[in-house]
Amino acid sequence: MNSRSPTASAAVHCPHFAAGRCGSCSWIERPYADQLENKQALARARLSGPSLHWLPALASLPSGFRNKAKMAVGGTMEAPSLGLVDLQDRAVDLGDCLLYPSALQAAFAPLRSFISDARIPPYSLIERRGELKYVLLTVAPSGELGLRFVLRSREPLSRMQKHLPELRAALPTLGPVSANLQPDHKAVLEGETEILLPGPDSLRVEINGIPLRLRPRSFFQTHTDLAAALYARAAGWIEAARPHTLLDLYCGVGGFALHCAPFAVRVIGREISAEAVASAQQSAAELGLHNASFHITDASAAAALADQADAVIVNPPRRGIGAELCAALEANPPRILIYSSCNIETLAADLARLPGFELVEAQVLDLFPHTTHFETVVLLRRRCA
């Protein structure tokens, strides 16, 4: 264990889990020290190599660590609930969820009032009517909040805009607010249309002194403290390697690339989301980085490796990078590969497709306490011919 490890060995008590109202944190009844030990053991069992050195795992605080709340909206327009809604429209309010810091918990009551005042009916799964499906809330280290409403249609928008000043008065730290339209009756969180409401266009999240800009649809890790540690770990490896050209695939809003830019002559970020690329470009300009560029590209395609990079970072979705990109990495000249993954199984499968690289260092970061999930970041080096 390390300095981030909680001192208490007892499990966290969650009344919602104990009562069977929420099962999201499937390991919450296990002592946290045991959770972390099990995750380390699983990672070590799936990844091995004669030169592999395991760094100490980084633990989380047992509560108040999550920077994002994804709340299904249930109940009625007059008394909305924020939390879970099942297929029979039975709602569980999770405004007191132990995962959320006080800045998020304090926002839920004003949001319920706003839903009532703006007369936005919660969507009914049984009746297939109503408007509001989800409320998505993100908090930055500064306390600034980013807010998204997932709606069935544009119908409530004029009322939302009318009452938005009241919500901002009740939540002075409220930053960007948007409405996402998801008209379909299916298990898809969001739709293609995003409407920015009056106010800022992005949430400023400063990590290790690096300003990241989160626009409404931007991906960002849900654990800010350990995201900072993750970026710092990758930057340390790049600082030691001092590559000429660093290629960051699945770069998102630029977290890895911007942290590593001081230690490479040239940094290139590639990402399929135009919104994320715009955010990364804005952060690079704010930092005055002239050696970092970001491009809209399908990072999973072999063509994303067109540049002669001698170091590559990949941070893919849970599905991993797949056979095509692995083959391209094998055939191209990078001497250093950093792979960050939230799925140890797809990470192991991808590394098996990369026999030209050897594992040098690895670390488990517990971005998802009380669940079976965790982040693993590995450093690989090209084998000598």
C-alpha atoms as one frame of an Amber mdcrd trajectory, in Angstrom:
protein
   0.000   0.000   0.000   1.091   3.620  -0.351   0.383   7.056   1.037  -2.906
   7.251  -0.891  -4.242   4.151   0.829  -7.088   4.638   3.321  -6.132   3.894
   6.901  -9.390   2.148   7.796  -9.662  -1.513   6.916 -13.432  -1.686   7.395
 -15.839  -1.722   4.485 -17.829   1.384   3.595 -21.472   1.121   4.634 -23.905
   2.205   1.944 -27.571   2.167   2.994 -28.712   1.970  -0.640 -26.618  -1.144
  -1.312 -27.610  -2.729   2.011 -31.292  -2.203   1.222 -30.941  -3.572  -2.310
 -31.850  -0.239  -3.902 -28.561   0.122  -5.816 -26.048  -2.548  -6.782 -23.596
  -0.431  -8.771 -20.772  -0.763  -6.234 -20.653  -4.546  -6.167 -17.565  -4.683
  -3.911 -18.574  -1.996  -1.417 -19.054  -4.500   1.407 -15.421  -5.634   1.078
 -12.731  -3.844   3.092 -11.032  -1.419   0.731  -7.570  -2.839   1.387  -8.851
  -6.232   0.188 -10.368  -4.660  -2.935  -7.061  -3.100  -3.930  -5.111  -6.268
  -3.171  -7.473  -8.299  -5.370  -7.114  -5.844  -8.242  -3.332  -5.934  -8.028
  -3.401  -9.720  -7.997  -5.631  -9.844 -11.076  -3.393  -7.432 -12.978  -0.258
  -9.398 -12.069  -1.930 -12.643 -13.138  -2.832 -11.238 -16.567   0.416  -9.373
 -17.313   3.879 -10.819 -16.956   7.361 -10.576 -18.404  10.947 -11.239 -17.376
  11.766  -7.520 -17.187   8.437  -6.299 -15.806   8.608  -4.146 -12.678   5.363
  -3.435 -10.846   5.063  -0.006  -9.258   2.993   0.323  -6.051  -0.716   0.496
  -6.750  -2.390   3.867  -6.241  -5.451   3.728  -4.022  -8.472   5.978  -3.827
 -10.211   7.624  -0.955 -13.118   5.337  -0.004 -15.776   8.027  -0.582 -16.276
  11.439  -2.173 -13.892  10.686  -5.036 -16.139  10.743  -8.089 -16.207  13.928
 -10.197 -19.228  13.009 -12.280 -22.840  12.117 -11.514 -25.020  10.386 -14.092
 -28.512  10.600 -12.664 -31.590   9.078 -14.271 -34.609  11.297 -13.610 -37.733
   9.716 -12.175 -40.699  10.608 -10.036 -42.886  13.497 -11.114 -42.380  17.033
 -12.347 -43.433  18.303  -8.924 -41.224  15.860  -7.010 -38.425  14.627  -9.285
 -35.859  12.079  -8.169 -32.237  11.875  -9.320 -30.574   8.475  -9.318 -31.909
   5.229 -10.747 -35.104   4.364 -12.620 -36.009   0.773 -13.484 -38.128  -0.518
 -16.371 -41.273  -0.202 -14.255 -40.547   3.507 -13.594 -39.623   2.781  -9.973
 -37.185   5.491  -8.933 -34.430   5.590  -6.315 -33.024   8.983  -5.373 -29.237
   8.820  -4.922 -28.563  12.440  -4.054 -26.750  11.275  -0.912 -24.562   8.728
  -2.729 -21.259   8.314  -0.862 -19.264   8.411  -4.100 -20.040  12.075  -4.700
 -18.113  14.961  -3.099 -20.020  17.669  -1.283 -19.914  19.993  -4.333 -22.003
  17.505  -6.304 -24.324  16.567  -3.455 -25.093  20.239  -2.795 -26.205  20.718
  -6.411 -28.981  18.131  -6.435 -31.589  20.089  -4.439 -31.335  23.197  -6.680
 -31.567  20.920  -9.715 -34.752  19.309  -8.438 -36.224  22.778  -7.894 -35.200
  23.827 -11.398 -36.901  20.772 -12.932 -40.113  21.658 -11.094 -39.935  25.387
 -11.808 -39.220  24.857 -15.514 -41.943  22.180 -15.604 -39.866  19.478 -17.271
 -41.709  16.155 -16.923 -39.474  13.130 -16.263 -39.549  10.591 -19.060 -41.658
   7.504 -18.342 -40.251   4.230 -19.631 -43.667   2.562 -19.369 -45.752   5.289
 -20.977 -43.028   6.477 -23.384 -43.883  10.072 -22.652 -42.300  12.924 -20.758
 -39.105  14.810 -21.527 -36.211  14.609 -19.073 -34.213  11.367 -19.122 -30.910
  12.155 -17.402 -29.042  14.880 -15.573 -25.257  14.686 -15.996 -23.164  16.790
 -13.642 -19.360  17.201 -13.511 -17.305  19.077 -10.938 -13.858  20.549 -11.583
 -11.160  20.844  -8.875 -12.047  24.555  -8.645 -15.631  23.665  -7.719 -17.025
  24.834 -11.074 -19.846  22.645 -12.356 -20.685  21.437 -15.850 -24.294  20.405
 -16.415 -26.072  18.475 -19.163 -29.744  17.606 -19.492 -30.707  14.659 -21.700
 -34.125  15.394 -23.199 -36.521  13.611 -25.511 -37.202  16.771 -27.529 -36.766
  20.542 -27.697 -40.147  21.153 -26.064 -38.848  22.301 -22.616 -35.978  24.449
 -23.925 -37.686  27.851 -23.750 -38.756  27.234 -20.134 -35.267  25.993 -19.252
 -33.686  29.143 -20.651 -36.207  31.279 -18.780 -35.395  29.675 -15.416 -31.658
  29.195 -15.986 -30.747  32.513 -14.273 -32.525  31.278 -11.128 -30.517  28.059
 -11.235 -27.281  30.005 -11.659 -28.233  32.158  -8.675 -28.810  29.015  -6.588
 -25.587  27.430  -7.904 -23.034  30.249  -8.257 -20.341  27.781  -9.373 -22.421
  26.597 -12.346 -20.474  26.833 -15.602 -21.479  25.363 -18.984 -25.041  24.060
 -19.350 -26.325  22.129 -22.347 -29.242  20.021 -23.485 -28.693  16.788 -25.359
 -31.544  15.415 -27.467 -32.128  11.665 -27.323 -35.559  11.078 -28.911 -35.391
   7.300 -29.169 -36.919   4.877 -26.691 -33.859   2.683 -26.208 -30.995   2.137
 -23.794 -28.738   4.819 -25.259 -27.589   7.543 -22.894 -27.353  10.437 -25.334
 -28.159  11.511 -28.873 -26.294  13.329 -31.621 -27.690  16.829 -31.030 -26.184
  19.011 -28.279 -27.590  22.490 -27.604 -25.460  24.855 -25.543 -27.524  27.088
 -23.264 -26.428  30.658 -22.392 -23.134  30.715 -20.506 -19.610  29.293 -20.901
 -18.932  26.700 -23.600 -16.553  24.507 -21.568 -15.592  23.446 -18.058 -12.002
  24.290 -17.090 -10.377  21.372 -15.272  -6.834  22.059 -14.125  -4.711  18.944
 -13.631  -1.106  19.259 -12.437  -1.140  22.866 -13.631  -2.423  21.844 -17.088
  -5.774  23.444 -18.063  -8.072  20.942 -19.774 -11.277  22.148 -21.400 -14.269
  19.828 -21.117 -16.996  20.618 -23.604 -20.384  18.949 -23.058 -19.587  15.681
 -24.866 -15.950  15.406 -23.807 -14.658  12.242 -22.149 -12.713  12.619 -18.924
 -11.805  10.135 -16.212 -14.273  10.131 -13.329 -11.544  10.267 -10.652  -9.668
  13.582 -10.846  -6.924  12.830  -8.303  -5.941   9.541  -9.909  -6.254  10.987
 -13.412  -3.607  13.488 -12.297  -1.409  10.630 -11.091  -1.969   8.733 -14.344
  -0.900  11.674 -16.506   2.108  12.324 -14.279   3.222   8.707 -14.555   3.120
   8.807 -18.361   4.908  12.160 -18.397   7.661  10.715 -16.200   8.223   7.872
 -18.614   8.331  10.237 -21.585  10.721  12.572 -19.751  13.104   9.643 -19.248
  12.814   8.554 -22.906  13.028  12.047 -24.487  11.505  11.022 -27.849  11.662
  13.234 -30.897   8.049  12.623 -31.936   5.335  11.479 -29.555   2.021  10.278
 -30.970  -0.975  10.268 -28.597  -3.804   8.137 -29.969  -7.326   8.432 -28.512
  -5.992  11.711 -27.122  -9.363  13.080 -25.981  -9.000  16.612 -24.602  -5.220
  16.208 -24.550  -4.472  15.082 -20.998  -1.534  12.821 -21.860  -0.183  14.873
 -24.776  -0.194  18.190 -22.913   1.540  16.671 -19.882   4.211  15.102 -22.091
   4.792  18.014 -24.491   7.728  19.510 -22.535   9.695  16.275 -23.003   9.390
  15.737 -26.765  10.389  17.801 -29.766   7.009  17.205 -31.401   3.703  15.938
 -30.020   0.774  14.848 -32.189  -2.652  14.027 -30.779  -5.268  12.086 -32.738
  -8.894  11.666 -31.732 -12.167  11.008 -33.580 -14.153  13.605 -31.592 -13.977
  17.064 -33.177 -15.147  18.601 -29.900 -12.313  16.982 -27.959  -9.736  18.057
 -30.548 -10.972  21.656 -30.299 -10.564  21.460 -26.512  -7.020  20.120 -26.793
  -6.086  22.844 -29.273  -7.488  25.506 -26.935  -5.450  24.168 -23.996  -2.259
  24.004 -26.081  -2.762  27.635 -27.133  -3.390  28.687 -23.528  -0.128  27.000
 -22.494   1.788  28.499 -25.416   2.811  25.056 -26.671   4.075  25.346 -30.237
   5.225  21.722 -30.509   1.786  20.133 -29.940  -0.853  19.644 -32.636  -4.165
  17.817 -32.536  -6.096  16.253 -35.398  -9.491  14.655 -36.008  -8.646  11.069
 -36.948  -9.957   7.594 -36.268  -7.275   6.652 -33.743  -8.067   2.942 -34.000
  -7.148   2.766 -37.712  -3.675   1.859 -38.913  -3.558   5.143 -40.845  -3.375
   6.965 -37.506   0.266   5.821 -37.333   1.260   7.603 -40.540   3.880   9.754
 -38.775   7.279   8.322 -37.893   6.828   8.572 -34.141   9.421   7.054 -31.846
   6.998   7.042 -28.884   3.268   6.282 -28.826   0.627   6.599 -26.099  -2.705
   4.799 -26.431  -5.678   5.229 -24.096  -8.504   3.385 -25.860 -12.068   2.574
 -24.809 -12.719  -0.692 -22.957 -12.628  -2.667 -26.210  -8.881  -2.019 -26.554
  -6.930  -1.071 -29.665  -7.574  -4.299 -31.598  -5.675  -6.367 -34.139  -5.332
  -3.732 -36.885  -3.665  -1.108 -34.728  -1.507  -3.710 -32.980  -0.230  -4.889
 -36.364   0.541  -1.300 -37.356   2.470  -0.724 -34.125   4.460  -3.896 -34.731
   5.348  -2.759 -38.248   6.188   0.861 -37.396   9.210   2.328 -35.648   8.055
   3.421 -32.147  10.606   2.352 -29.577   8.411   3.309 -26.609   4.732   2.436
 -26.123   2.597   3.549 -23.183  -0.785   1.845 -22.925  -3.420   2.981 -20.411
  -6.446   0.725 -20.077  -9.564   0.367 -17.939  -9.980  -3.273 -19.039  -7.248
  -5.699 -18.018  -8.614  -8.421 -20.326  -8.448  -6.397 -23.552  -5.106  -4.958
 -22.443  -3.688  -8.456 -22.047  -5.143  -9.529 -25.407  -3.611  -6.522 -27.185
  -0.203  -7.020 -25.574  -0.216 -10.606 -26.804  -0.496  -9.148 -30.328   2.631
  -7.040 -29.740   5.483  -9.559 -29.469   7.950  -6.942 -30.684   7.574  -5.056
 -27.385   8.514  -6.088 -23.869   6.834  -4.951 -20.676   9.080  -2.728 -18.595
   6.880  -1.158 -15.895   3.231  -1.313 -14.892   0.953   0.231 -12.309  -2.620
  -0.259 -11.099  -4.599   2.909 -10.333  -7.938   2.378  -8.631 -10.080   4.889
 -10.507 -13.203   2.790  -9.798 -13.329   1.871  -6.075 -15.910  -0.621  -4.822
 -16.245  -2.179  -8.296 -14.357  -4.850 -10.215 -12.873  -2.218 -12.549  -9.507
  -0.449 -12.362  -6.995   1.347 -14.583  -3.670  -0.197 -15.557  -0.909   1.773
 -17.238   2.079  -0.015 -18.762   5.365   1.020 -20.320   6.652  -1.144 -23.167
   9.950  -0.950 -25.001  10.819  -2.273 -28.467  12.794  -5.514 -28.214  16.300
  -5.476 -29.629  16.616  -7.264 -32.950
